[in-house]
Structure formats: structure tokens, C-alpha cells
Amino acid sequence: MGKMFNFRFGRRLAVGEESYDFPPFRPPSEANSLLLRVTRGCPWNRCAFCPMYKHVKFEKRPVQEVKQDIDTARDYTGGNVETVFIGDSDSLVIKRDEMCEILSHLHSVFPSLTRVTSYARALTLKRKSLKSLEQIRLAGLTRLHIGLETGSPRLLARMKKGAGVETMVEGCLKAAQAGFEVSLYVLVGIGGESDWEEHALETANVLNRINPDFIRLRTLTPQPDTPVFEWWGEGSFKMPGPETILKEQRALIENLSVTSQYLSDHVSNYAPIDGSLPGDKTKMLSQIDTALERLADDAAYKADLEGMRYLRRL
């Protein structure tokens, strides 16, 4: 049996002469995955809403160092691993041959793998050739988690996302063409109290163009050390309340024409709205309508939802 150690925490392990560099963040859907760090930090690191890598210098880890971490993980897990998440924010910025070498070693060490996933930026995907992406997919990377956040060009620019709508669409479609499962993140509330409808409708339009495998919802919460937090504090950004967030989500779902899994798999969200589109659309809209009716009639329920914004973290 392997030595007992949980390789699913975002911190550094050091035992004797061995060390292991954990990614500090991973999607909730990767809670049971082995975490493997290929890059440190974010090559963009300017998004107005995101504090995740603000104090981490971006680095590409040497391939041999990553392979040593894979070997260390084998020693501590006994080699019984089914899923792996690769961090940090944009691992595909490394060279194709380096990524393929890492993936080849990963699969040779863990032949039981069924899924290997990574964060990726749409701009990086756009810049990669289709052939390079196909080779990385064949080497064993199966799913990409990509932050769309919004389909509004104006809001993408305001939030300093570093990619416009056409880059988002082209990058995601290229990833899908290469054979990856595409998991897109939408940040409800990013338009504030005033621009929720613009955000919902234009995001639906972009999602319809991409038709991703997964649509994953997050609710914006202003975080310290971000411009959004400063805007919120000075009053130039008004954080939408639960009713507006739910109305926004309703408009988004109502205007989707995709064949995607829609998932509210994060503590930030006000209501657990999940389903397969288009089949579950009516049920999902009904769930939101029920929540909105309860908000109007139940003061305690409304207070509970209002209080959630102070408990969330990205």
C-alpha cells in the first residue's frame, strides 16, 4: 500500500527529501482529484473580480520537477488514482511537447486514470494550433475549465478579462474540435444591479454559439484586493441582491438553446439549479420561479439569502 497522505489539498508537502507543490485552487468538481501543479499563478492576472493569484509570480515549472511530483504522488497514493486536476490557471501556456511529456508520464504512472482536467484561457486556446491541441488531447488531457464569465463585450472589457467575445468563441470551439470536453464558467452578478439583463442575454447568445459540455454558475462576491471590491466600496458598483441574481439566472436559462449540463455547483449560488438542457429547462425555470415567490413572501428566507454574500469566497 502507498503511504497515507491526501493529495487533494492546496498546500506544499515536504517529507524528508521529497516535496510536492500543490495548486492552491481547483474547481469544486475536482474535489476528489489528485492535484498536479504544472504552472504557478496566472499569466494574465488582471481580472477585476479575481484575487486568486494576485500574490503569486507566474512561472512555468520544469518538466522534470513536475514528473518528480507525479512519482511522489504515486508513492503516497499507491498508484490508485482515477482523476487528476492540473493547475494553476492556464497550464496550456507551456509548450505542446512539454505538456505531452508530462501527460505521458502521468498516464504511465497512473494507468487507472479516467479523467485529466485543467484550467485554460480562451486566448491561449485561440493561439494554439488545432494540431497542437489535438496532440495534447491524445496525450491524455480530457477536459478544460474555461472562465467565460459574461458574453457582454462591454462587461468583459470592464472586468479586464483580457479576451473579447470572438476570442472566447474561437478558443472554445477550437478546444471542442480538438476533442476536449469544454466546461465554461458564468459569473452571475457581474453586471451589477443595473446591467443584469444585458449580461444574461448576451451570455446566452455566446453560450449558444459555443454549446459547451458544461455550464457552471458562480455568483460574484466582491473580494479584497480586487478592483470590484474597491468599486463596491466607493459605490460605483452596486452588488445585485438575491432577487436580481435569480431573475438574471432565469433570463439566462430561458434564452439558452444548448445541449449542455447546467450546474450550480458552488457555495456562492443562491439556489441549486441543475439540469440537462434542453430537456430540463422547464423544471429549472419553475425552480427559480418558486424561489422568487418565496423571496417575495418569506422575510426570513430573504434575510438568509442576503446574508450569504458575506460568507462566500471564490
Buried (B, 14 or more C-beta within 10 A) or exposed (E): EEEEBEBBEEEEBEEEEBEBBBBBBBBEBBEEBBBBBBBBBBBBBEBBBBBBBBEBEBEBBEBEEBBBBBEBBBBBBEEEBEBBBBBBBBBBBBEBEBBBBBBEBBBEBBEEBEBBBBBBBBBBBBBBEEEBBBBBBEBBBBBBBBBBBBBBBEBBEBBEBBBBBEBBBBBBBBBBEBEBBBBBBBBBBBBBEEBBBBBBBBBBBBBBBBBBBBBBBBBBBBBEEBBBBBBBEEEEBEBBBBBBBBBBBBBBBBBBEBEBBBBBBBEBBBBEBBBEBEEBBEEBBEBBEEBBEEBEEEEEBBEEBBEBBEEBEB
